[in-house]
Amino acid sequence: MANDTMLMQMRDKPGFIAALDQSGGSTPGALRQYGIPDSAYNGDDEMFRLIHAMRVRIITAPAFTGEKVIGAILFEATMDGMAQGKPVPAFLWEDRGVVPFLKVDKGLEAEVDGVRFMKPIPALDGLLGRAVKAGIFGTKMRSVIERASPSGIAGVVAQQFELAAQIGSHGLVPILEPEVSIKIADKAEAESLLRTELLKGLDALPSTRNVMIKLTIPDTPDFYLPLIDHPRVVRVVALSGGYTRSDACRRLAANHRMIASFSRALINDLTKSMSEPEFDAALAQSIDEIWKASVDKV
C-alpha cells in the first residue's frame, strides 16, 4: 500500500520536508518575497492563483525530488490544484517520490495565557475525507507559545492531541506543531514545559496511533531526543521560525535525528523574475543546504 511505503519513507529516509503551506494570512508576504507586490492582484482568488503558480514552479523544478525532499506540506487550495496535468498530491508522490501532507488549521486565536490556540476548524471531517481521497498521507496544524506559561502550554498541547485523535481516525498521520516563538526571553523554559507536556500526551496514545511533531529548534542541542525516541513518534521535524536559512541550518545540524521542515528558509532566495536556470540553481542550492543540515550532524 502507498501509505505503508510513505510511512517507511517518513520514518527512515534521510532528507527533509518542504513547507509549502502559506495560507491567507501569510500569502501576501510570501508573494512580496517572491517579487509580486500587493498591487499585482485583486482579491483572494487572484492571490491564490499566483501563489499556486509559485508552488508549482517549485515542485516541478529538477531538484525537488524525493532524493532529498522526502515530504511536502500543502495548503488546501494547492491540494486541490494541478501540476503538469495531475492533481498535486498525485504528482508529488507518483512523479517526484515526495510524500504529501495537508495544512488543516485555520489560523490562530489572539494570545491568552501566553499562548495562541488554533481557531476552530469547521467541517474538519469533510476536509480530512477529501484529503484521504486525494492521496494525502498526513496533516499539519500550528499553534504558538509566546511565554513559558505552564497552564497555557498544557492547553495548547491538549488541543493538538485532541485534533490529532480526530485526524488519526481517518487514517492520516498528524503533525503536531506547537511553535515556541524564537523572540521570547524564556524560550528554554518554555521548551522544557513543552517537552514534558508532549511526553504526557504521547504516553497516553493508543499503540495503533502515530504522530509527527514539528518544533522550533531548541536552545539546547538534542533537547528533543526523548520525543524522537518515543515509540508513537514517526519523526520530529524543525521549523525555521524566523531564523535565516544559514542560522537555522547551523542550529539544526547540532540536533541529531531531527530534520528540517522549512518554509521561508527554503524559498527566501527565489523570485518570479529569475530565468528557469537561475530559479532551478537557487532552489537546488537551498535544498542542498537544508538537506545537509538534516542529515550531516555535528
N, C-alpha and C positions, 0 to 999 in steps of 0.2 A: 504493500500500500504506500501511496505517496506520503501520507502523514508519518509512517514509520521511518521512511528514508529522510524526511525533513527533520524528524526528531533526532535521528542519529547525527545529522549534519549540525544541528544547533547545539547538541550536547558535546560533540567531539571535534568537529573540523576547525582547524586554525583559520582565523580571519576575523572580520568584524561586521557589524550591522550598520547599514546606512539608514539614517532617519530622514525620510523624505515626506514628513507628515505635517508641514506647516499648515495651520488652519486659518480660519477667517481673521483672527486677531494678529497672527504673526506673518500672514502672507504679504501684506504691503511692504513690510521691512525686508522680506526675502526678495521681493521683486526689485526694490530700490537697490539692494546689494548687487543684484544681477544686472543692474543698469536700466531698469524700467521704472520711470518716475510715476507718481500717483496720477499725474495729468494724462498718462498714456491710455487710461481706461476709464470707463464709466460703469459703476455697479459691480456687484459680486460676480455675475456671470462672466463678464469680460476679464475680471481679475483672475478667476479660477481657470479660465481658458489659457491665460498667459502662464500661470504657474504650472499648469499641466504640460504645456509645451516645454517649459524648462525641465521638468522632471523626466519627460520622455527623452529629451536630448541627453540627459544624464544616464538613464538606464539603458539607452541604446548605444552609448559610447563603447569603444572596443575594450577599455579597461574594466568596465562594470560587469564582471562575471563572478560566478561562484568560486573561482580560484582564490580570490581574496575577500570579496564581499559576499558573506555567506547568508545574509538576510537583508531585507529592506522593509521599513515601516512606512505604510502608505496612509494618506488622507482618504476619507471616504470617496470623494469625487475622483481621486486617482484610481482607487479600486474599480470604480465603475467605468473608467476611461479605457482607451485603446492605445496600443503601441505596436507599430508595424503590422497592423491588421488583426491583432489578437487582443483579448482583454488583458489588462496589465498584469494581474496575478499569474495568468497562464503564460504570458510572455516571460515573466521573471523566472518562473520555475522551469518551464519546458525549454526555453531558448537560452537562458543565462545560468541556470542552476542556482538561483537566488531564492531563498525561502521568503514568501510574502507574509507580512503582518499588517494589521489594521489598527490605526489610532481610533479609539472609541469614545474618549471623553469629550465633553462639550465645553471645556474651559474651566476656569476657576472662580470660586466664590471670593468675596472680599475677605481679608485676613481676620481671623478670630482666634484668640488664644495662641497667637504666634504661628499659626499655620493657615494655609489656604486649601480648603477642601475642594473636591470636584463638584461642579454643578450637577444637578440631576441629569440623568441620561434617559430621556423619554424614548419609548419604543426600542429599548436595547435588544430585547429578544428578537425582534424583527431584523434589526441590523446584523445580529450575530448569525441568524439563519441565512441571510444574504451572503455573509462572509464565507460561511461553510460551502455554499453552492458555488462561490467564485473561486474556491481553492485556497482560501486563506488558512494559514497554519495557526496563527495566534494573534493576540491583540496587545495594545499598549494603552495605559491610562496614567495621567500625570497629576500629582498634587505637589504642593510646595511647602517646605518648612522654613520659616523666617526667624525662628527663635528656638532655643533649647527648652521648650515647654514640655514637661513630661505628659501632661494631660492632652495637649494639642497633638503631640506626636503619636500618642496611643490612639487618638481618634482618627488621625489620617491613616494609620496602618490598618485599623479596624475597617475603615471604609474601603481600602484597597482590597483586603481579603474578602469582604462581603461581595464586592463586584466580581472578584476572581472566581468565587464559587459559582456565580451565575454564568460567567463566561465558560468555565470548565464544564458545566453541564451540557454545553453544546459541542464538546469535544475539542475545543480550542485551548491553546496554551496561553495564559495571560502573562504579560509583562507588567509587573507592579513597578511604578515609578514615583516613589516619594522623594522628590528632589530636595536636597538641602542647599539653600542659597549660598553661593561662594562669598557673598558680601557680608555675612553676619560675623560678629566678633566671637560668638560662642559656637562656631561651626563644629569643632572637635567634640564638644559636649553634646551637641545635637546628634552627631553621628553615633555616639555611644548609646544614647537613648534609643535611636532608631534601630540600631543593630539588635538591642535587647528585645524590642517590640516585634521586629521581623522574625527573630528566632522563636518567640512565643507563637506567632501565627503559623509559622512553618511546622512546628511541632504538633499543632492541632489539625493539620491537613490529613485527610484520609490517604492511605497508601496508593490509591488509584489516581490521585491528582498531582500534577506537576505544575510548577510556575517558573517564570524567569523574573529577575529583578534588575531594574535599571537605576543606578545610583550615581550621585555626584562622586567624583574621585576623592577618596578620603585624605585627610591631612596626614594620617599615619599609614605608611605603606603596608599593604596586606591586612588592613584592619578588617576587611570583609571576608577573609578566608573561612571563618566559621559558617557564613552563609553559602559560600561556594561549595563547601564540603557537605552541606545538608542533603540528605537523600531525596528531598522533594524539589530540589532546585536543579533545573536544566542548565542554566548559565546565569552568571552575574555579569552585566554589561555596564559600561560607564558612559554617562552623558558629559558633554564638554562644558556645559554650564556657564558659558560666557568667557572661559579661558580662550586665548588664542590657540590655534592648532599646534604650534610648536610647544607651548606651555602645557596644553592638555596631553599631548603625546609624551612629553617628558615625565609628567606625573603618572600617566597610565603605565609607562614602562616599568615603574617601580612596584606595580601591583600585579603579582603573579596570578595567572589563570583568570584575570579579569580582562575582557575585551572591550573594544570601543563600540558605542552606538552614537555616533556624532552626527549633528545636523549642520549648524553654521560652520563648524570647524572643517567639515567636508567640502562645502561649496563656496567658501569665502572668496576664493580667487577666480571664480567663474563669472563671466559677463556675456551678455547677449551679443555684443559686438565682436567677440572673438571669432576668427575663422574656425572651421571644423578642426584642422590640425592643431591650432592653438588651444582650443577648448579641450580636445582629447588629451593633449600633452599635460595641461594644467590639472585635469581631473586624474590622470594616471599618477602624477606626482603626489597629489593629495592622498589618493588611495594607497600608494606605496608607503607613505609616511605613517598613515594611521594603521595599516596592516603591520608594519614593523613594530610599532608600539604595542600592538595587541598580542604579538607572538614572540617577539625578541625581548625578553625581560632582562632587567639589570639586577 
